[in-house]
Structure formats: C-alpha cells, structure tokens
C-alpha cells in the first residue's frame, strides 16, 4: 500500500515539474539595453545652435517624451524644460528591459504641450495620444494671440536591442510643427502709402488635425483665414503671418481689396495642390501704384523658417 502511495506522490511531483517547465517556456529571455535619443526641432533657419528665424511662440520651450511597449504599457513619461535658444534635447534611457533579440517600442515626443490645452499628461495613455486632435479653437487662439505656444510633435517606432559589449544605441527623432503657416509679404515700391484690406486666404482646413502626423492629409478645404488689413509705407515692406491645418485638394486663393478693387490671386495656379504640417506658404507681392505695371508675385511652400528660394512669377490679373 505504501508502495502505491509513494508511486502516486512521485507521479504528482513529476507532473508539477512538467507544468512549471511548460509555464517557464512561455516567457522570453530578457536582457538590458541602453538607448540615447536625440530630439531635434526641424525649424532652424541655418545650421547653428540658435533657433533664429522663429517667432517667440514657435521655439521649443518644453518637451515631453513618452515611451511605450507595443501592448500599450507606458514605460517612461518625462517632461523637460528647454532653454530659449535650445533646438535639441538628448535623453539616455538606461538599462531598458527588452527581449534578448530586441524589442520594438513606440516613442512619442511633444514640444510646447501647453498649446494643446490637455491637462492629463501625467496619466495619458497610448489610446489618448493616438486620438488627440487640435481643433478650430486652437487656431482662433494662435492667430489672435502670439503668446499661444505652437506644438511640435513626432512619433516613431524604434527597435531597441542589446549592444555587444554593453554599447549604447543612438537614435534621432525630428519634431514637426503640428500646423502649417502662411507668411504674406507686400513690398510697396511706390512713393505713397498703400493700404490693402480684407485679405483672405481660402481653400484651407480650419477645422481639426491629428496632434501626431497620420500620413494622410485632410480633405477639408472649406476654411477661410483672415489676414486682416495691411498698411505699407512708401518704399517699404510689411509682413503678416497666421496658422492653419494641413490639407490637400484646396482651391487655394488669396483675395484682397486695393485701390477700390477686389483682387484675387489663384495660388493653385502655382501648382500648389497640398500644404503639409511643418511647412510655410510664402506669398510675396510687389506693388507699384505710381508706374502702371503688372505686380510681381512669388509663391512657394517651404519647410518652416528655412531660407526662401525665388521662383518665377506667374500671370495674374493686373492691379490698377
């Protein structure tokens, strides 16, 4: 009888060991890895260490970095204050626990989160990040007050793997502005003050945009952006700028009143069929009310705050 009891106990012990072995096999071998991430702002006008060429509210003044596993588990949620003229931030994530053969992580970066008007950053989830949008109210505030910080964002999947000899893996992420920008410059070459009023840019998306680029441009084209009125002194130049959301397929046009007439500038005629986030629509107009002539127009879409490149003028109705 005792022999049977011993045999039964041995069988139970063997079964328990087999069960533990099977459970252990479900867990991958883990290792440690260190990754050094450098986050940079795209908008610099020259390869220097300063953020020259930007408006004050366009400088990166805060940076939040969120790192998550593919299952949505957030490992890091960090916020940094950025010096006024600093255009990059390097962060080292030490001894991240990863699979022995490497693991893919989601990296999210948000500069100037204050402009997003979201208050739950400390407890934000991946689902929250993927669903975040900037709404029309943001544009209203940004175009009314130059104190509204303009967000810059980036998202990137990065495979992090242990390096031989305990080395450090280095990666870079570039942030883009979450909005687009128009800059209108009028050069008055005449000897009298000129006033251009009721300036409007149409064919835009003024409704909403994802906080992080989705890879697809919005087809919303029914928005109109007011650039107000401009008074340009004799032989002088004046500039205004404003923000809007990226889109494609807009019948982009600029309309304005000058010398008692309504004038329309067909921007689409310059082969501009889409305007992406992080880019600037530059419109340059030369007026001369003293000598009758065709005005000169230069229109282009360029990366924000980079040096302009002249393009040939195209035909438009003559200003009188």
C-alpha positions in Angstrom: 0.0 0.0 0.0 2.8 2.3 0.9 4.5 1.5 -2.4 1.4 2.7 -4.3 1.3 5.9 -2.2 5.0 6.6 -3.0 4.3 5.9 -6.6 1.4 8.3 -6.7 3.4 11.0 -4.9 6.2 10.6 -7.4 3.8 10.9 -10.3 2.3 14.1 -8.9 5.8 15.6 -8.3 6.7 14.8 -11.9 3.5 16.3 -13.3 4.1 19.5 -11.2 7.6 19.8 -12.6 6.4 19.4 -16.1 3.7 22.1 -15.5 6.3 24.5 -14.2 8.6 23.8 -17.1 5.8 24.5 -19.6 4.9 27.8 -17.9 8.5 28.9 -17.8 8.8 28.2 -21.6 6.1 30.9 -22.2 8.4 33.7 -21.0 11.0 35.1 -23.4 14.6 35.6 -22.3 15.0 39.2 -21.2 18.1 41.4 -21.4 19.1 45.0 -20.8 19.7 47.7 -23.4 20.5 51.4 -23.3 19.4 53.9 -26.0 20.4 57.5 -26.4 17.7 59.6 -28.1 18.2 63.0 -29.6 15.1 65.0 -30.2 15.5 68.0 -32.6 13.3 70.7 -33.9 13.1 70.9 -37.6 12.6 74.6 -37.8 16.0 76.2 -37.8 17.0 78.7 -40.4 20.7 77.8 -40.5 22.9 75.1 -39.1 23.7 76.9 -35.9 22.9 76.3 -32.2 20.2 79.0 -32.1 16.6 79.0 -33.1 16.9 82.1 -35.3 14.1 82.9 -37.7 11.3 81.7 -35.5 8.6 83.6 -33.7 8.9 83.5 -29.9 5.9 81.2 -29.5 7.4 78.8 -32.1 10.5 78.0 -30.1 10.6 74.6 -28.3 10.3 75.6 -24.6 9.1 72.2 -23.1 9.5 68.7 -24.3 7.5 65.6 -23.2 8.8 62.1 -24.2 6.6 59.0 -23.8 7.9 55.5 -24.4 5.5 52.6 -24.6 5.6 48.9 -25.4 3.6 47.5 -28.3 0.9 46.4 -25.9 0.3 50.0 -24.7 2.3 49.8 -21.5 3.9 53.1 -20.9 7.5 52.8 -19.5 8.5 56.5 -19.5 6.5 59.7 -19.3 9.0 62.5 -18.9 8.8 66.3 -19.2 11.7 68.7 -19.6 12.0 72.5 -19.7 14.0 73.7 -22.7 16.2 76.8 -22.8 15.1 79.6 -25.1 17.5 79.0 -27.9 18.0 75.3 -27.5 16.9 73.3 -30.6 17.6 69.8 -29.4 17.5 67.6 -26.3 19.3 64.3 -25.7 17.9 61.7 -23.3 19.6 58.4 -22.3 17.2 55.6 -21.4 19.4 53.3 -19.4 19.0 49.5 -18.9 15.7 49.1 -20.6 14.3 45.6 -20.2 14.0 44.1 -23.7 13.8 40.7 -25.3 17.2 39.2 -25.9 16.9 39.6 -29.7 15.5 43.2 -29.4 12.1 44.8 -29.0 10.1 47.5 -30.8 9.0 50.5 -28.7 6.7 53.5 -29.6 8.4 56.8 -28.9 6.2 59.9 -28.7 7.6 63.5 -28.4 5.5 66.6 -27.8 7.1 70.1 -27.6 5.1 73.0 -26.2 2.3 70.8 -24.8 0.8 73.9 -23.2 -0.6 74.8 -26.7 -2.5 71.5 -26.9 -4.8 72.5 -24.0 -4.8 69.0 -22.5 -4.5 68.6 -18.7 -4.0 64.9 -18.3 -0.4 64.4 -19.4 0.8 62.7 -16.3 -1.7 59.9 -16.7 -2.0 59.9 -20.5 -2.5 56.6 -22.3 -1.4 55.4 -25.7 -5.1 55.5 -26.8 -5.3 59.1 -25.6 -2.2 60.0 -27.7 -3.5 58.4 -30.8 -6.8 60.1 -30.5 -5.6 63.6 -29.8 -6.6 66.4 -32.2 -6.1 70.1 -32.4 -9.4 71.9 -33.0 -10.5 75.1 -34.6 -10.3 76.8 -31.2 -6.6 76.4 -31.2 -6.3 78.3 -34.4 -8.5 81.0 -33.1 -6.2 81.4 -30.1 -3.0 81.1 -32.0 -4.0 83.7 -34.6 -5.4 86.1 -32.0 -2.5 85.9 -29.5 1.2 85.4 -30.2 1.5 84.0 -26.7 -0.1 80.7 -27.8 2.7 78.1 -27.9 2.8 76.2 -31.2 3.1 72.4 -30.6 5.7 70.3 -32.4 5.3 66.5 -32.4 6.9 63.3 -33.6 6.1 59.6 -33.4 8.5 56.8 -34.3 8.7 53.0 -33.8 12.2 52.1 -32.8 13.6 48.6 -32.3 15.9 48.6 -29.2 18.3 45.7 -28.9 21.2 44.9 -26.5 24.5 46.1 -28.0 27.7 44.0 -27.9 30.0 44.9 -25.1 27.2 46.9 -23.4 27.3 49.6 -26.0 24.7 52.4 -26.3 22.3 52.5 -29.2 21.8 56.0 -30.7 18.7 57.3 -32.4 17.3 60.6 -33.6 13.7 62.0 -33.9 12.8 65.2 -35.7 9.8 67.1 -34.5 7.5 68.9 -36.9 5.0 71.7 -36.2 1.5 70.3 -35.9 0.2 73.1 -38.1 1.0 74.9 -41.3 1.8 78.6 -41.7 1.2 81.4 -44.2 3.5 84.4 -44.5 2.3 87.3 -46.7 4.9 90.0 -47.5 4.0 93.1 -49.5 6.7 95.3 -50.9 5.4 98.8 -51.7 7.8 100.3 -54.3 5.7 103.4 -54.9 6.2 106.9 -53.3 2.9 106.8 -51.4 1.4 104.8 -48.5 -0.6 101.8 -49.7 -3.4 100.0 -47.9 -4.5 96.5 -48.7 -7.7 95.5 -46.8 -9.9 92.4 -46.3 -7.1 90.0 -47.0 -8.4 86.4 -47.0 -6.8 83.0 -47.8 -9.3 80.3 -48.8 -9.3 76.6 -49.6 -7.9 75.7 -46.2 -8.6 73.3 -43.4 -9.5 75.4 -40.3 -11.4 72.5 -38.6 -9.1 70.0 -37.0 -5.9 67.9 -37.4 -4.3 65.0 -35.5 -1.7 66.0 -33.0 0.6 63.4 -34.5 1.0 63.2 -38.3 -1.1 60.3 -39.6 0.5 60.1 -43.1 -2.8 61.2 -44.7 -3.7 64.8 -45.4 -7.2 66.1 -44.6 -9.6 66.7 -47.5 -11.3 69.5 -45.6 -11.0 72.6 -47.9 -13.9 74.9 -46.9 -12.0 77.1 -44.5 -11.1 80.7 -44.9 -8.3 82.5 -43.0 -8.5 86.3 -42.5 -5.1 88.1 -42.6 -6.8 91.4 -41.8 -5.6 94.7 -43.3 -2.1 95.9 -44.2 -0.8 99.4 -44.4 2.6 99.6 -46.2 4.7 102.8 -46.0 6.2 104.2 -49.2 9.2 102.2 -50.4 8.7 99.8 -47.5 7.8 96.2 -46.8 5.2 94.8 -44.4 4.6 91.1 -43.4 1.8 89.3 -41.7 1.6 85.6 -40.8 -1.0 83.2 -39.5 -1.6 79.4 -38.9 -3.9 76.8 -40.3 -4.1 73.0 -40.5 -2.6 70.8 -43.3 -4.8 69.6 -46.1 -4.9 68.6 -49.8 -7.0 69.5 -52.8 -7.9 73.0 -51.8 -8.7 75.7 -54.3 -6.2 77.9 -52.6 -6.8 81.6 -53.4 -5.8 85.0 -51.9 -8.3 87.8 -52.2 -7.9 91.5 -51.1 -9.1 95.0 -51.7 -6.7 97.5 -53.1 -7.3 100.8 -54.8 -11.0 100.3 -54.6 -11.0 97.0 -56.4 -11.3 93.4 -55.2 -8.3 91.3 -56.5 -8.0 87.5 -56.5 -4.7 85.6 -56.7 -5.1 81.9 -57.7 -2.5 80.2 -55.7 -3.4 76.8 -57.2 -2.1 78.1 -60.5 1.4 77.8 -59.0 1.0 74.1 -58.9 0.4 74.1 -55.1 -2.1 71.2 -54.5 -1.4 70.5 -50.9 0.0 72.1 -47.8 1.5 69.9 -45.1 2.1 70.5 -41.5 5.5 72.0 -40.7 5.6 73.9 -43.9 5.1 77.6 -44.7 3.2 79.1 -47.6 5.2 82.1 -48.6 3.4 84.8 -50.7 5.4 87.8 -51.8 3.8 90.7 -53.6 5.4 93.8 -55.1 3.1 96.8 -55.6 3.7 100.0 -57.5 0.9 102.4 -57.7 3.0 105.1 -59.3 4.0 103.4 -62.5 1.4 101.2 -64.1 2.8 97.7 -64.4 2.0 94.1 -63.6 2.6 93.2 -60.0 5.3 90.6 -59.3 4.2 87.5 -57.3 6.3 84.8 -55.8 4.6 81.9 -54.2 6.1 78.7 -52.7 5.7 76.1 -49.9 8.9 75.6 -48.0 10.0 73.9 -44.7 9.2 76.3 -41.9 11.8 79.0 -41.3 14.2 77.8 -44.0 15.7 80.3 -46.4 13.4 81.2 -49.3 14.2 80.3 -52.9 12.9 82.6 -55.6 10.5 81.1 -58.1 9.4 82.7 -61.4 6.3 85.0 -61.3 3.1 83.7 -62.9 0.3 85.6 -64.6 -2.4 87.2 -62.5 -5.0 90.0 -63.1 -3.2 93.4 -63.1 -3.6 95.6 -60.1 -4.9 99.0 -61.2 
